[in-house]
Amino acid sequence: MNSFKSNVGFKKIIISLTLTFCLGLFNTQAQQKQYQAATIGFYNVENLFDTIQSVGYVDGNKDYQDEFYHVSIDVNDIPKYAKDTVMCNCVLNENNVKGKKIIRDLILQEEFSPTGPKAWNTERYNQKLKNISRVISELGSSITKTAPVVVGFAEIENRQNLEDLINQPALKKYDYGIVHYNSWDKRGIDVGLIYQKSRFKVTETRKYELVINNSNGTRDYTRDILRVTGLLDGEEVSFIVNHWPSRRGGEAVSAPKRKAAGKLLKSIFDEMTGKNPNAKVIAMGDFNDDPVDKSITEFLGATDSNKLNKGDIYSAMLPLYKKGHGTLAYRDSWNLFDQFFFSKDLIGNNYKTYEMFRTEIYAPGYLKSQEGAYKGYPNRMFGGNTYHYNGYSDHFPVFTVLLREVSK
């Protein structure tokens, strides 16, 4: 039987478990130990847009890693930024916008507006925030009895979405902080991360630009990869949030873009383990590929082998994929695009420091469509332009629980 108690002085969650052979720690005699737990979640929230029609504003006089290098502004505020600013749909990157101020159009802005086809208004936006915040608050709670310490997101429009989300009643008491950078994505969607400030202390953040082209040679503007390094209850851990290029145009045609993303993510793992061979690195995201696709197995080089060497990357979702599990469905076929990957030092069974204990797909009944042709699929807020009050996302979220032994 599991029991839980709070150590208020250190604002930590301690799990008192009777550990048996099922945890891989003992083969015979059970012993009583105490463990600290931390849930890490990821959720593609499917087009979390506010109701304000925006454009991207780039200030090339700022450092590329500056949070205010690239921001969203209300289209009505364009005149305020007009001086020395150019409207541009040209090829944008850190180098060719240096010293310039640029405003760029973003698609989907009309669609997610009060006058657009989805009639996206404040009421619907607030309902989506309420729905999503409930899901976030529950990730891993069956094990830890509390909300996750860190959560990564895909398909948020801007930082304000995360500000609004963490101020929802279901999340506000956990005092989350935010890390977010605007990306070059042509739809105007980004990745981001929230963290409980009492348990995770951010020491470094960085965005990595994914430069890829379409088959005709034009730039495909997609999401950056976000890395956030900090101290999780005193242990250094790096979290890497991904939303790789979609399969738009066909899986085979678009595959080279995700292979490029796999190479970039591998280089980030190598960067971190190059600085510290024992680095603890967790990558999460919507990879738009399954655990068995080449972008994952060859270009990232992830494996579910139980014999890992320094520099190896563990694929936590591959065992689930082999059992037929998925996080999204299309035309009666399931995919497991939402995944976690771990550096070697997070994989083991002694739990003297933080290690991965359990990784799961979170799919309670209310996150599934209950009737019709899409029964059992993720319960979306929109089917086309048809609004569903109790909808969430076209993806199920995923989470992992880390454990470490603590002194009694």
Secondary structure, DSSP 8 states (H G I E B T S, - for coil): --EEEEEGGGTEEEEEEEE-GGGTS-SSS-EEEEEEEEEEEEEEEEEE--SS-EEEEEETTS-TTSTTSEEEEEGGGHHHH-TTEEE--S---TTTTTT-EEEE--TTTTTTSTTSTT---HHHHHHHHHHHHHHHHHTTHHHHSS--SEEEEEEE-SHHHHHHHHTSTTTGGG-EEEEE-----TT--EEEEEEETTTEEEEEEEEE----B-TTS-B-----EEEEEEEETTEEEEEEEEE----TT-HHHHHHHHHHHHHHHHHHHHHHHHH-TT--EEEEEE-SS-TTSHIIIIII-EE--S---TT-EEETTHHHHHTT--SEEETTEEE--EEEEEEGGG--S--SS-EEEEEEE---GGGB--SSTTTTSB--SEETTEE-TT---SS--EEEEEEEEE--
